[in-house]
């Protein structure tokens, strides 16, 4: 070793430290390598560099290098400890055995019960009694306020003759609150088919469609409905209100978009809520509002770069809460332009509107298949129970897996299925078409003669404040649903919704007791998105013949004058 300035010999460790320091300087300054070598030559003696070389050739370092190579040969590809070699030589048996041991230990060990800390003392009996005395149970339902009070509905005790002549509270009356538009609920052929089915199958199916609840009559009815509607396939549900509430969630989820008319009924609102989709509302039957909404949704998606999702517009052919007819031609044009699907609820138009009674879509000139999803109740024109949906094969097959009301409800009782099938056969024939045409004519005549009744108006009437586009459509006058509302001035004079309800209930009570006419005052849920004005609801059906229309009009005018006359004069 070379001597230092003080006579001591430089150690290899010191030389290595110097080399490391110069290497750090090299990394920091990024000086060229020749200059660094020159610095090394100037700073150290040749003997120190020889000591460094000798240290690098030390046997310990050589052994370490050989050990590293040997270690890599063991754990590297092909080595004895490589995972591949381990598994190829049945090493998985060891892993599986270890897992089995762990499972057995977990099964055999005693359950774990957390221990209470020492500072937590149990309550004394006196403290428990005090807590029990202080506890006040909450009511299961909130208290019913005076505003929420509803009178008892009229009690229908029996039918007298036809299905429209009933005994109500001991008094005979003409039932104008019945949605059996064609009067097939009391048809002899329909009743005969129902009796035959009861004798063969009994009165219930006692199981969902997917679990031994499918009968041959269900399949026959679905086939007949699909053929009548001109669609590929149909699916039936056990209850009409659960039909649309099951169809919507089957085709929409959290990331999808639903566009709804503000005037849709509660079952549609509930279906949209159950789907958890993003719901957007447009003004009732206002196509300008709908187009502006669709444009806004499109701009928001473009700005946020939202992923693709399913989009559907949901409307009613004839709105249950207003009697308006949807402008389906304009709706079809907008849904095509913005690439939406269209779902139409046809319960109050099926069997009445359209050349063959297919509903408002047919009356608007739309061909089968242009509306992707068509839903209707069998409790109206078919005088049965349940609902159905028609569309492409994929639409119906998907509901058999995802339609909640289809999968988890007992299927439609067989006798109701055969009754609906028989009613559908009548509807397809000449007699059914004549009845449907009669209902449309009666609805138009009734609207014309009721227009101008003091204190009362209806959507599309001369005193109506409704600005919906459908109010001026020719198809709206053929709607079988008529809502008589207070005129705007009289509604303002009433002051509150409850007062308006009581006035209309007074009109309905007088019509029943004085004139033998049964009408209904609709009751809406507090959960409805939009509460429409109170109204007196009237269904136009085949029992309301042309000779009875003037009598009904005169009775409604007399009752309105008797109940509303003082307010009309005062206003």
C-alpha positions as CSV (number, residue, x, y, z in Angstrom):
1,X,0.0,0.0,0.0
2,X,1.2,3.6,-0.7
3,X,1.8,5.9,2.2
4,X,-0.4,8.9,2.9
5,X,0.7,12.4,3.9
6,X,0.9,11.4,7.6
7,X,2.8,8.2,7.0
8,X,-0.3,6.0,7.3
9,X,-1.3,3.6,4.6
10,X,-4.6,4.2,2.8
11,X,-7.2,1.4,3.4
12,X,-9.3,-0.2,0.6
13,X,-12.4,1.1,2.3
14,X,-11.2,4.7,2.0
15,X,-10.3,4.2,-1.6
16,X,-13.8,2.8,-2.3
17,X,-15.4,5.8,-0.5
18,X,-13.4,8.1,-2.7
19,X,-14.5,6.3,-5.8
20,X,-18.1,6.5,-4.7
21,X,-17.8,10.2,-4.0
22,X,-16.4,10.8,-7.4
23,X,-19.1,8.8,-9.0
24,X,-21.7,10.9,-7.3
25,X,-19.9,14.0,-8.6
26,X,-20.1,12.5,-12.0
27,X,-23.8,12.0,-11.8
28,X,-24.4,15.5,-10.5
29,X,-22.2,17.3,-12.9
30,X,-22.6,14.9,-15.8
31,X,-19.0,15.5,-16.7
32,X,-17.5,13.5,-19.6
33,X,-15.8,10.2,-18.6
34,X,-12.3,11.1,-19.7
35,X,-12.2,14.1,-17.4
36,X,-13.3,12.0,-14.5
37,X,-10.5,9.5,-15.2
38,X,-8.1,12.3,-15.3
39,X,-9.3,13.5,-11.9
40,X,-8.8,10.0,-10.5
41,X,-5.3,9.9,-11.8
42,X,-4.5,13.3,-10.3
43,X,-6.1,12.5,-6.9
44,X,-4.8,9.1,-6.2
45,X,-1.7,7.2,-6.5
46,X,-1.3,4.2,-8.7
47,X,-0.9,2.0,-5.7
48,X,-4.4,3.0,-4.4
49,X,-6.0,2.1,-7.8
50,X,-4.2,-1.2,-7.6
51,X,-5.7,-1.8,-4.2
52,X,-9.2,-1.1,-5.6
53,X,-8.6,-3.6,-8.4
54,X,-7.4,-6.2,-5.9
55,X,-10.4,-5.6,-3.6
56,X,-12.8,-6.2,-6.6
57,X,-11.0,-9.5,-7.2
58,X,-11.5,-10.6,-3.6
59,X,-12.7,-14.2,-3.2
60,X,-15.7,-13.1,-1.2
61,X,-17.0,-11.0,-4.1
62,X,-16.4,-13.9,-6.4
63,X,-18.4,-16.3,-4.1
64,X,-21.2,-13.8,-3.9
65,X,-21.4,-13.6,-7.7
66,X,-21.4,-17.4,-8.0
67,X,-24.1,-17.6,-5.3
68,X,-26.3,-15.1,-7.2
69,X,-25.9,-17.1,-10.4
70,X,-26.8,-20.3,-8.6
71,X,-29.8,-18.7,-6.9
72,X,-31.1,-17.5,-10.3
73,X,-30.7,-21.0,-11.7
74,X,-32.9,-22.3,-8.9
75,X,-35.8,-19.7,-9.0
76,X,-35.5,-18.7,-12.6
77,X,-37.4,-20.4,-15.5
78,X,-36.7,-24.1,-15.4
79,X,-35.4,-23.9,-11.8
80,X,-36.6,-26.2,-9.0
81,X,-38.3,-23.4,-7.1
82,X,-39.9,-21.7,-10.1
83,X,-43.7,-21.6,-9.9
84,X,-44.0,-23.4,-13.2
85,X,-41.7,-26.3,-12.1
86,X,-43.5,-26.4,-8.8
87,X,-46.9,-26.8,-10.4
88,X,-45.7,-29.3,-13.0
89,X,-44.4,-31.5,-10.2
90,X,-47.8,-31.6,-8.4
91,X,-47.1,-28.7,-6.1
92,X,-50.8,-27.7,-6.4
93,X,-51.5,-30.7,-4.2
94,X,-49.6,-29.1,-1.4
95,X,-51.5,-25.8,-1.8
96,X,-54.9,-27.5,-1.9
97,X,-54.0,-29.5,1.2
98,X,-53.0,-26.4,3.0
99,X,-56.3,-24.7,2.1
100,X,-58.2,-27.8,3.3
101,X,-56.4,-27.7,6.6
102,X,-57.4,-24.0,7.0
103,X,-61.0,-24.7,6.1
104,X,-61.2,-27.6,8.6
105,X,-59.6,-25.5,11.4
106,X,-62.1,-22.7,10.7
107,X,-65.1,-25.1,10.8
108,X,-63.9,-26.7,14.1
109,X,-63.1,-23.6,16.0
110,X,-65.7,-22.1,18.3
111,X,-67.7,-19.1,17.4
112,X,-66.3,-15.7,18.3
113,X,-68.3,-13.6,20.7
114,X,-67.0,-10.1,21.3
115,X,-66.3,-9.4,24.9
116,X,-67.6,-6.2,26.5
117,X,-65.0,-3.9,28.0
118,X,-64.6,-3.8,31.7
119,X,-65.7,-0.2,31.9
120,X,-69.1,-1.0,30.4
121,X,-71.5,-2.0,33.2
122,X,-74.9,-3.6,32.7
123,X,-78.0,-1.4,33.2
124,X,-79.8,-1.9,36.5
125,X,-83.5,-2.8,36.6
126,X,-84.3,0.7,37.7
127,X,-82.5,2.2,34.7
128,X,-84.3,-0.2,32.3
129,X,-87.7,0.7,33.7
130,X,-86.9,4.4,33.3
131,X,-85.9,4.0,29.7
132,X,-89.1,2.0,29.0
133,X,-91.2,4.7,30.5
134,X,-89.6,7.4,28.4
135,X,-89.9,5.4,25.1
136,X,-92.8,6.5,22.8
137,X,-93.5,4.3,19.8
138,X,-93.8,6.0,16.5
139,X,-97.1,5.5,14.5
140,X,-96.9,3.1,11.6
141,X,-98.7,5.7,9.4
142,X,-98.9,9.5,9.8
143,X,-102.0,11.0,11.2
144,X,-104.7,11.7,8.5
145,X,-105.4,15.4,8.4
146,X,-108.6,17.0,7.4
147,X,-107.1,17.8,4.0
148,X,-106.4,14.1,3.4
149,X,-109.8,12.9,4.4
150,X,-111.7,11.1,1.6
151,X,-115.4,10.2,1.7
152,X,-116.5,6.6,1.5
153,X,-116.8,5.4,-2.1
154,X,-120.3,4.3,-3.4
155,X,-121.0,0.6,-2.9
156,X,-122.1,-1.3,-6.0
157,X,-124.3,-4.1,-4.7
158,X,-125.4,-5.9,-7.9
159,X,-126.0,-5.6,-11.6
160,X,-129.4,-5.0,-13.0
161,X,-129.7,-6.3,-16.5
162,X,-126.6,-5.1,-18.5
163,X,-123.2,-4.5,-17.0
164,X,-123.9,-0.8,-16.9
165,X,-127.1,-0.9,-14.9
166,X,-126.1,-1.4,-11.3
167,X,-127.6,-1.1,-7.9
168,X,-125.6,1.5,-5.9
169,X,-126.4,2.0,-2.2
170,X,-129.8,0.5,-2.8
171,X,-130.5,2.8,-5.8
172,X,-130.5,1.7,-9.5
173,X,-128.1,3.8,-11.6
174,X,-126.3,3.9,-15.0
175,X,-122.7,3.2,-14.4
176,X,-120.6,5.9,-16.1
177,X,-117.5,5.1,-13.9
178,X,-117.0,1.8,-15.6
179,X,-114.2,1.4,-18.1
180,X,-115.8,-1.6,-19.9
181,X,-116.0,0.4,-23.1
182,X,-117.6,-2.3,-25.3
183,X,-119.8,-3.9,-22.6
184,X,-118.2,-7.3,-23.1
185,X,-118.1,-8.1,-19.4
186,X,-121.7,-9.2,-19.5
187,X,-121.5,-10.9,-22.9
188,X,-123.1,-14.4,-23.0
189,X,-120.3,-15.9,-25.1
190,X,-117.6,-14.5,-22.8
191,X,-119.3,-15.8,-19.7
192,X,-119.8,-19.2,-21.3
193,X,-116.1,-19.5,-22.1
194,X,-115.2,-18.4,-18.5
195,X,-117.5,-21.1,-17.0
196,X,-116.1,-23.8,-19.2
197,X,-112.5,-22.9,-18.2
198,X,-113.4,-22.9,-14.5
199,X,-114.8,-26.4,-14.8
200,X,-111.6,-27.5,-16.6
201,X,-108.8,-25.7,-14.8
202,X,-110.3,-24.3,-11.6
203,X,-110.3,-20.7,-10.5
204,X,-106.6,-20.0,-10.1
205,X,-103.1,-20.8,-11.5
206,X,-101.4,-20.8,-8.1
207,X,-97.9,-20.1,-9.5
208,X,-95.8,-17.7,-11.6
209,X,-95.5,-18.2,-15.3
210,X,-91.9,-19.6,-14.9
211,X,-92.9,-22.0,-12.1
212,X,-95.7,-24.3,-13.3
213,X,-98.1,-21.3,-13.8
214,X,-98.2,-21.4,-17.6
215,X,-101.3,-22.9,-19.1
216,X,-102.1,-23.4,-22.8
217,X,-104.8,-20.7,-22.6
218,X,-102.1,-18.2,-21.7
219,X,-100.1,-19.0,-24.8
220,X,-103.2,-18.9,-27.0
221,X,-104.1,-15.5,-25.6
222,X,-100.6,-14.1,-26.2
223,X,-100.6,-15.4,-29.8
224,X,-104.1,-13.9,-30.5
225,X,-103.0,-10.5,-29.0
226,X,-99.9,-10.4,-31.1
227,X,-101.8,-11.2,-34.3
228,X,-104.5,-8.6,-33.5
229,X,-101.9,-5.9,-32.8
230,X,-99.8,-6.8,-35.9
231,X,-96.8,-7.5,-33.8
232,X,-94.3,-10.3,-33.6
233,X,-95.0,-11.4,-30.0
234,X,-97.1,-10.5,-26.9
235,X,-96.6,-11.1,-23.2
236,X,-99.5,-11.0,-20.6
237,X,-99.3,-9.9,-16.9
238,X,-101.6,-10.8,-14.1
239,X,-102.5,-7.2,-13.1
240,X,-102.8,-4.2,-15.3
241,X,-101.2,-1.6,-13.0
242,X,-98.1,-3.8,-12.6
243,X,-97.7,-4.2,-16.3
244,X,-96.3,-0.8,-17.2
245,X,-94.6,-0.6,-13.8
246,X,-92.7,-3.8,-14.7
247,X,-92.0,-3.0,-18.4
248,X,-90.2,0.2,-17.8
249,X,-87.6,-1.1,-15.3
250,X,-87.0,-4.1,-17.6
251,X,-85.7,-1.7,-20.3
252,X,-84.1,1.1,-18.2
253,X,-81.6,1.1,-15.3
254,X,-79.5,3.6,-13.4
255,X,-77.4,4.9,-16.3
256,X,-80.3,5.2,-18.8
257,X,-82.6,8.1,-19.6
258,X,-86.4,8.3,-19.5
259,X,-88.4,11.2,-20.9
260,X,-91.9,11.4,-19.5
261,X,-94.9,13.6,-20.1
262,X,-96.0,15.5,-17.0
263,X,-99.5,14.1,-17.4
264,X,-98.7,10.4,-17.2
265,X,-100.6,8.4,-14.5
266,X,-99.1,7.0,-11.3
267,X,-98.2,3.5,-12.6
268,X,-95.9,5.0,-15.2
269,X,-94.4,7.3,-12.6
270,X,-93.8,4.3,-10.3
271,X,-92.2,2.3,-13.1
272,X,-89.8,5.1,-13.8
273,X,-89.0,5.3,-10.1
274,X,-88.4,1.6,-9.8
275,X,-86.0,1.7,-12.8
276,X,-83.7,4.3,-11.0
277,X,-83.1,5.8,-14.4
278,X,-82.5,9.5,-15.0
279,X,-86.0,10.9,-15.5
280,X,-86.7,14.1,-17.4
281,X,-90.2,15.7,-17.7
282,X,-91.7,17.8,-20.5
283,X,-94.9,19.8,-20.4
284,X,-98.1,17.9,-21.1
285,X,-98.6,17.2,-24.8
286,X,-96.2,20.1,-25.6
287,X,-94.0,19.0,-28.4
288,X,-92.0,22.3,-28.4
289,X,-91.1,21.5,-24.7
290,X,-90.2,18.0,-25.6
291,X,-87.9,19.0,-28.5
292,X,-86.2,21.6,-26.3
293,X,-85.7,19.0,-23.6
294,X,-84.2,16.4,-26.1
295,X,-81.8,19.1,-27.4
296,X,-80.7,20.0,-23.9
297,X,-80.1,16.3,-23.0
298,X,-78.0,15.9,-26.2
299,X,-75.9,19.0,-25.5
300,X,-75.3,17.9,-21.9
301,X,-74.1,14.5,-23.1
302,X,-71.9,15.9,-25.7
303,X,-70.3,18.4,-23.2
304,X,-69.8,15.7,-20.5
305,X,-68.8,13.0,-23.1
306,X,-71.3,10.7,-21.5
307,X,-71.2,7.0,-22.6
308,X,-73.9,5.5,-24.7
309,X,-77.1,4.5,-22.9
310,X,-80.7,3.5,-23.5
311,X,-83.2,6.3,-24.0
312,X,-86.9,6.0,-24.1
313,X,-89.9,8.4,-24.3
314,X,-93.0,7.2,-22.3
315,X,-96.5,8.6,-23.0
316,X,-100.1,7.4,-22.8
317,X,-102.2,7.1,-26.0
318,X,-105.2,8.5,-24.0
319,X,-104.2,10.0,-20.7
320,X,-106.1,8.5,-17.8
321,X,-105.8,11.7,-15.7
322,X,-107.0,14.2,-18.4
323,X,-108.6,12.3,-21.3
324,X,-106.2,14.0,-23.8
325,X,-104.9,12.1,-26.8
326,X,-101.1,12.1,-27.3
327,X,-99.8,13.6,-30.6
328,X,-98.2,10.4,-31.6
329,X,-97.2,11.4,-35.1
330,X,-95.1,14.3,-33.8
331,X,-93.7,12.0,-31.0
332,X,-92.7,9.5,-33.6
333,X,-90.9,12.1,-35.6
334,X,-89.0,13.4,-32.6
335,X,-88.0,10.0,-31.3
336,X,-86.6,9.1,-34.7
337,X,-84.7,12.4,-35.1
338,X,-83.1,12.0,-31.7
339,X,-82.8,8.2,-31.7
340,X,-85.0,7.4,-28.8
341,X,-87.3,4.4,-28.3
342,X,-91.0,5.1,-27.7
343,X,-93.3,3.4,-25.2
344,X,-97.0,4.0,-25.4
345,X,-99.5,3.0,-22.7
346,X,-102.8,2.3,-24.6
347,X,-105.1,1.1,-21.8
348,X,-107.8,3.7,-22.4
349,X,-107.5,3.7,-26.2
350,X,-107.2,0.0,-26.9
351,X,-110.4,-1.5,-28.4
352,X,-111.9,1.9,-29.1
353,X,-109.6,4.1,-31.2
354,X,-108.2,3.2,-34.5
355,X,-109.8,1.6,-37.6
356,X,-109.4,-1.9,-36.1
357,X,-109.4,-0.9,-32.4
358,X,-105.6,-1.2,-32.0
359,X,-105.5,2.1,-30.1
360,X,-104.2,5.6,-30.4
361,X,-101.1,4.6,-32.4
362,X,-103.3,3.2,-35.1
363,X,-105.6,6.3,-35.0
364,X,-102.5,8.5,-35.5
365,X,-101.5,6.5,-38.6
366,X,-98.5,4.7,-37.2
367,X,-97.8,1.2,-38.5
368,X,-97.2,-1.8,-36.1
369,X,-93.5,-1.9,-35.2
370,X,-92.9,1.9,-35.4
371,X,-93.6,2.1,-31.7
372,X,-91.1,-0.2,-30.0
373,X,-93.2,-0.9,-26.8
374,X,-97.0,-0.9,-26.6
375,X,-98.7,-1.7,-23.3
376,X,-102.4,-1.9,-22.5
377,X,-104.8,-3.2,-19.9
378,X,-107.2,-6.1,-20.4
379,X,-109.5,-4.6,-17.8
380,X,-111.0,-2.0,-20.2
381,X,-112.2,-3.2,-23.7
382,X,-111.5,-6.8,-23.0
383,X,-113.5,-6.7,-19.8
384,X,-111.1,-9.0,-18.0
385,X,-108.1,-8.6,-15.6
386,X,-104.4,-8.1,-16.3
387,X,-102.3,-6.4,-18.9
388,X,-100.2,-7.1,-21.9
389,X,-97.2,-5.8,-23.9
390,X,-96.6,-6.3,-27.6
391,X,-93.5,-5.8,-29.6
392,X,-90.5,-7.6,-31.2
393,X,-89.5,-11.0,-30.0
394,X,-86.6,-9.5,-28.1
395,X,-88.9,-7.1,-26.3
396,X,-91.2,-9.8,-24.9
397,X,-88.5,-12.5,-24.3
398,X,-86.5,-10.0,-22.2
399,X,-89.5,-9.3,-20.0
400,X,-89.8,-13.0,-19.2
401,X,-86.5,-12.7,-17.4
402,X,-86.7,-9.2,-16.1
403,X,-90.4,-8.2,-15.8
404,X,-90.9,-8.2,-12.1
405,X,-94.7,-8.5,-12.3
406,X,-94.3,-11.4,-14.7
407,X,-91.6,-13.3,-12.8
408,X,-92.9,-12.9,-9.2
409,X,-96.7,-12.9,-9.5
410,X,-99.0,-15.8,-9.9
411,X,-100.1,-16.0,-13.5
412,X,-103.5,-14.8,-14.8
413,X,-106.3,-17.2,-13.7
414,X,-107.1,-19.4,-16.8
415,X,-110.8,-18.4,-16.9
416,X,-109.8,-14.7,-17.2
417,X,-107.4,-15.6,-20.0
418,X,-110.2,-17.4,-22.0
419,X,-112.6,-14.5,-21.2
420,X,-110.1,-12.0,-22.7
421,X,-109.5,-14.2,-25.7
422,X,-113.3,-14.5,-26.4
423,X,-113.7,-10.7,-26.0
424,X,-110.8,-10.2,-28.4
425,X,-112.5,-12.4,-30.9
426,X,-115.6,-10.3,-30.7
427,X,-113.6,-7.1,-31.0
428,X,-112.0,-8.4,-34.2
429,X,-115.5,-9.1,-35.7
430,X,-118.0,-6.8,-37.1
431,X,-120.0,-6.5,-33.9
432,X,-116.9,-5.3,-32.0
433,X,-116.0,-2.8,-34.7
434,X,-119.6,-1.4,-34.6
435,X,-119.4,-1.0,-30.8
436,X,-116.1,0.8,-31.0
437,X,-117.4,3.2,-33.7
438,X,-120.5,3.8,-31.5
439,X,-118.3,4.7,-28.6
440,X,-116.3,7.2,-30.7
441,X,-119.4,8.9,-32.0
442,X,-120.9,9.1,-28.5
443,X,-117.8,10.6,-27.1
444,X,-117.7,13.3,-29.8
445,X,-121.4,14.1,-29.3
446,X,-121.1,14.2,-25.5
447,X,-118.2,16.7,-25.7
448,X,-120.1,18.9,-28.1
449,X,-123.3,19.0,-26.0
450,X,-121.5,19.4,-22.7
451,X,-119.4,22.3,-23.9
452,X,-120.5,25.5,-22.2
453,X,-122.0,23.9,-19.1
454,X,-122.0,26.7,-16.4
455,X,-119.2,26.1,-14.0
456,X,-117.7,23.1,-15.7
457,X,-115.2,22.6,-18.5
458,X,-113.0,19.9,-20.0
459,X,-109.7,19.8,-21.9
460,X,-110.4,21.1,-25.3
461,X,-113.7,22.8,-24.3
462,X,-114.4,26.4,-25.0
463,X,-113.9,27.4,-21.4
464,X,-110.7,25.3,-20.9
465,X,-107.4,26.9,-20.0
466,X,-105.6,23.9,-21.4
467,X,-102.9,24.9,-24.0
468,X,-102.0,21.4,-24.9
469,X,-101.8,20.7,-28.6
470,X,-104.0,17.7,-28.4
471,X,-106.9,19.8,-27.3
472,X,-107.4,20.9,-30.9
473,X,-106.8,17.5,-32.5
474,X,-109.7,15.8,-34.1
475,X,-108.8,12.5,-32.4
476,X,-109.2,14.1,-29.0
477,X,-113.0,14.4,-29.3
478,X,-113.1,10.6,-29.8
479,X,-111.4,9.9,-26.5
480,X,-113.6,7.7,-24.3
481,X,-112.3,9.4,-21.1
482,X,-113.8,12.7,-20.1
483,X,-112.8,14.9,-17.2
484,X,-115.2,17.6,-16.2
485,X,-113.3,20.3,-14.3
486,X,-114.3,23.6,-12.6
487,X,-113.8,26.6,-14.8
488,X,-110.6,28.6,-14.0
489,X,-112.7,31.4,-12.4
490,X,-114.7,29.0,-10.3
491,X,-111.6,27.1,-9.2
492,X,-110.1,30.3,-8.1
493,X,-113.3,31.2,-6.2
494,X,-113.2,27.8,-4.4
495,X,-109.9,28.8,-2.9
496,X,-108.4,25.3,-2.2
497,X,-108.1,21.9,-3.7
498,X,-110.2,20.4,-0.9
499,X,-113.0,22.9,-1.6
500,X,-112.9,22.1,-5.3
501,X,-113.0,18.4,-4.5
502,X,-116.1,18.9,-2.3
503,X,-117.9,20.9,-4.9
504,X,-117.4,18.2,-7.5
505,X,-118.3,15.5,-5.0
506,X,-121.5,17.4,-4.4
507,X,-122.3,17.3,-8.2
508,X,-121.5,13.6,-8.3
509,X,-123.8,12.9,-5.3
510,X,-126.7,14.8,-6.8
511,X,-126.2,13.0,-10.1
512,X,-126.5,9.6,-8.3
513,X,-129.4,10.5,-5.9
514,X,-131.4,12.7,-8.3
515,X,-130.7,11.3,-11.8
516,X,-129.4,7.8,-11.2
517,X,-126.0,8.4,-12.8
518,X,-122.8,7.0,-11.2
519,X,-119.7,9.2,-11.9
520,X,-116.4,9.2,-10.0
521,X,-114.3,12.0,-8.5
522,X,-110.7,10.8,-9.1
523,X,-108.4,10.6,-6.1
524,X,-104.7,11.2,-6.8
525,X,-101.7,10.1,-4.7
526,X,-99.7,12.7,-2.9
527,X,-96.7,11.1,-4.6
528,X,-97.8,12.1,-8.1
529,X,-95.3,14.2,-10.0
530,X,-98.0,16.7,-11.0
531,X,-101.4,17.0,-9.4
532,X,-103.9,17.8,-12.0
533,X,-107.0,19.9,-11.2
534,X,-109.9,18.1,-9.4
535,X,-112.4,16.7,-11.9
536,X,-115.5,14.6,-12.4
537,X,-114.5,11.6,-14.4
538,X,-116.8,10.0,-17.0
539,X,-116.2,7.0,-19.1
540,X,-118.0,6.8,-22.5
541,X,-119.1,3.3,-23.3
542,X,-121.4,1.3,-25.4
543,X,-124.2,1.5,-22.8
544,X,-124.4,5.2,-23.4
545,X,-126.4,5.1,-26.6
546,X,-127.3,8.1,-28.7
547,X,-130.7,8.5,-27.2
548,X,-129.3,8.6,-23.7
549,X,-126.7,11.3,-24.4
550,X,-129.2,14.3,-24.2
551,X,-130.5,12.9,-20.9
552,X,-127.0,12.6,-19.4
553,X,-126.2,16.1,-20.6
554,X,-129.3,17.6,-19.1
555,X,-128.7,15.8,-15.8
556,X,-125.1,17.1,-15.6
557,X,-126.2,20.6,-16.4
558,X,-128.9,20.4,-13.7
559,X,-126.6,19.1,-11.0
560,X,-123.9,21.7,-11.9
561,X,-126.5,24.5,-11.7
562,X,-127.8,23.2,-8.4
563,X,-124.4,22.8,-6.7
564,X,-122.3,25.4,-8.5
565,X,-125.0,27.9,-9.4
566,X,-124.6,30.2,-6.4
567,X,-120.8,30.4,-6.9
568,X,-121.2,31.0,-10.6
569,X,-123.6,33.9,-10.0
570,X,-121.4,35.3,-7.2
571,X,-118.3,35.1,-9.3
